[in-house]
């Protein structure tokens, strides 16, 4: 199957669900991410600000999520750094490229390319410091192959970061397929959560 055909199928599948149903499915996926050891131990995480048809990451960007109040009843293990101390979001800078910017509060966001809310915080270029990268996609398979929206933004960005940084793809269960067609420029995920 060609990539364009798989994208068409995924768009049709998404239309079968209401926004509320997608948000409910998102909650389960985000809960798994928040409980994932890689997320719990990460200091610097590259996340994404979701579009309506993607796993909803907005709850991870709320002040209560970024700066939880300490609890004497349920102290966090000292080896965990939850939530991450530095969140990064991509910012589209051209027809083919993205850069990374720090995210601290919702006021850091402005509507950017393709109607996506993008950060206007400090530019981040120290890619070696990233502990975890969380990536959206149109479809994923069991080998971690990812189908994007077709513009190649994430593949070009991921090609610039160290290969050993752990990459998690987020998707709805219906976006998991037997096989995602790939080419030499496609970068696979280490794990997919759905």
C-alpha positions as CSV (number, residue, x, y, z in Angstrom):
1,X,0.0,0.0,0.0
2,X,1.2,3.5,-0.9
3,X,1.7,6.1,1.8
4,X,-1.0,8.4,0.2
5,X,-3.5,5.5,0.3
6,X,-2.7,4.8,4.0
7,X,-3.2,8.5,4.9
8,X,-6.6,8.4,3.2
9,X,-7.6,5.4,5.1
10,X,-6.5,6.9,8.4
11,X,-8.4,10.1,7.7
12,X,-11.6,8.0,7.0
13,X,-11.1,6.1,10.2
14,X,-10.7,9.3,12.3
15,X,-14.0,10.6,10.8
16,X,-15.8,7.6,12.4
17,X,-15.2,9.1,15.9
18,X,-16.6,12.2,17.5
19,X,-14.1,14.7,19.1
20,X,-15.3,13.5,22.5
21,X,-14.5,9.9,21.6
22,X,-11.0,10.9,20.4
23,X,-10.5,12.8,23.6
24,X,-11.5,9.8,25.7
25,X,-9.1,7.6,23.8
26,X,-6.4,10.3,24.2
27,X,-6.8,10.2,28.0
28,X,-5.9,6.5,28.1
29,X,-2.8,7.0,25.9
30,X,-1.6,10.1,27.8
31,X,-2.0,8.2,31.1
32,X,0.2,5.5,29.8
33,X,2.8,8.0,28.7
34,X,2.7,9.8,32.1
35,X,3.4,6.4,33.8
36,X,6.1,5.3,31.4
37,X,9.5,5.0,33.1
38,X,11.2,7.0,30.3
39,X,8.8,9.9,30.8
40,X,9.1,9.7,34.6
41,X,12.9,9.8,34.5
42,X,13.2,12.4,31.8
43,X,14.5,15.9,32.5
44,X,14.1,17.3,28.9
45,X,11.2,16.1,26.8
46,X,10.3,17.1,23.2
47,X,6.5,17.0,23.0
48,X,4.0,18.2,20.5
49,X,1.0,20.5,20.8
50,X,-1.7,18.3,19.3
51,X,-4.2,19.0,16.5
52,X,-7.8,18.0,17.0
53,X,-7.3,14.7,15.2
54,X,-4.1,13.7,17.2
55,X,-3.7,12.2,20.6
56,X,-4.4,15.2,22.8
57,X,-1.3,16.4,24.6
58,X,-2.8,19.6,26.0
59,X,-3.2,18.3,29.5
60,X,0.6,17.8,29.7
61,X,1.0,21.5,29.0
62,X,-1.2,22.8,31.8
63,X,0.5,24.6,34.7
64,X,-0.9,22.0,37.2
65,X,0.9,19.3,35.2
66,X,4.1,21.3,34.8
67,X,4.3,22.5,38.4
68,X,2.4,20.0,40.7
69,X,2.2,20.8,44.4
70,X,4.4,18.5,46.5
71,X,2.5,16.1,48.6
72,X,3.7,14.8,52.0
73,X,1.2,12.0,51.8
74,X,2.6,10.7,48.5
75,X,6.2,11.8,48.0
76,X,7.7,11.1,44.6
77,X,10.7,8.8,44.6
78,X,13.9,10.9,44.5
79,X,15.1,9.1,41.3
80,X,12.1,10.4,39.3
81,X,11.8,13.9,37.9
82,X,8.1,14.1,37.2
83,X,7.0,16.2,35.4
84,X,10.0,16.9,33.2
85,X,11.9,20.1,34.2
86,X,12.2,21.2,30.5
87,X,9.5,20.8,27.9
88,X,10.2,21.5,24.2
89,X,7.8,22.0,21.4
90,X,8.5,22.2,17.7
91,X,8.1,25.5,15.8
92,X,7.8,25.5,12.0
93,X,10.3,28.0,10.4
94,X,10.0,27.2,6.7
95,X,8.2,25.0,4.2
96,X,10.6,22.2,5.1
97,X,12.1,22.8,8.6
98,X,11.2,23.1,12.3
99,X,13.2,24.3,15.3
100,X,12.7,23.6,19.0
101,X,11.7,26.1,21.6
102,X,11.2,25.9,25.3
103,X,7.7,25.8,26.7
104,X,6.9,27.0,30.2
105,X,3.4,28.4,30.3
106,X,0.3,28.5,28.0
107,X,1.1,32.2,27.2
108,X,4.2,30.8,25.4
109,X,1.9,29.6,22.5
110,X,1.0,31.5,19.3
111,X,-0.9,30.2,16.3
112,X,1.7,29.3,13.7
113,X,1.9,27.3,10.5
114,X,-1.0,25.1,9.6
115,X,-3.0,26.5,12.5
116,X,-0.9,24.7,15.0
117,X,-0.2,26.4,18.3
118,X,3.5,26.9,18.5
119,X,5.9,28.0,21.2
120,X,7.5,31.4,21.1
121,X,9.9,30.7,24.1
122,X,13.7,30.5,24.0
123,X,15.3,28.7,21.1
124,X,16.7,25.3,22.1
125,X,19.6,23.8,20.2
126,X,21.4,21.5,22.7
127,X,19.9,18.3,21.3
128,X,22.2,16.1,23.3
129,X,20.3,17.1,26.5
130,X,17.0,15.7,25.2
131,X,16.0,12.6,27.1
132,X,12.7,11.7,25.3
133,X,11.0,12.6,22.1
134,X,7.2,12.2,21.8
135,X,6.0,12.2,18.2
136,X,2.5,12.2,16.6
137,X,1.7,10.2,13.4
138,X,-1.0,9.2,11.0
139,X,-0.2,5.5,11.5
140,X,2.3,3.3,13.1
141,X,3.2,-0.4,13.0
142,X,4.7,-2.9,15.5
143,X,8.2,-2.2,14.3
144,X,7.9,1.5,15.2
145,X,7.6,2.7,11.6
146,X,5.7,5.9,11.4
147,X,3.6,7.5,8.7
148,X,3.5,11.3,9.0
149,X,1.3,13.8,7.3
150,X,3.6,13.9,4.2
151,X,5.7,17.0,4.6
152,X,8.7,15.3,6.3
153,X,9.0,17.8,9.1
154,X,9.6,15.3,11.8
155,X,11.9,13.1,9.8
156,X,14.2,16.0,9.1
157,X,14.1,17.1,12.7
158,X,14.8,13.7,14.0
159,X,17.7,13.3,11.6
160,X,19.4,16.2,13.5
161,X,19.1,14.8,17.0
162,X,21.3,12.0,18.4
163,X,20.1,8.6,17.3
164,X,20.2,7.2,20.8
165,X,17.5,9.5,22.1
166,X,14.4,7.4,22.9
167,X,11.5,8.1,20.7
168,X,7.8,7.3,21.5
169,X,5.1,7.5,18.9
170,X,1.6,8.3,20.2
171,X,-1.5,7.2,18.4
172,X,-5.1,6.0,18.7
173,X,-5.5,2.2,18.7
174,X,-7.2,2.4,15.2
175,X,-4.0,4.0,13.9
176,X,-1.9,0.8,14.5
177,X,-1.6,-1.1,11.2
178,X,0.3,-4.2,10.1
179,X,2.7,-2.4,7.9
180,X,3.7,1.2,7.3
181,X,5.5,1.8,4.0
182,X,8.9,3.4,4.6
183,X,11.8,4.9,2.6
184,X,15.4,5.8,3.5
185,X,14.4,9.2,5.0
186,X,11.9,7.7,7.5
187,X,13.0,7.5,11.1
188,X,11.4,4.8,13.3
189,X,10.2,5.0,16.9
190,X,11.6,3.0,19.7
191,X,8.1,2.4,21.0
192,X,4.5,3.2,20.1
193,X,1.8,3.9,22.8
194,X,-1.8,3.6,21.7
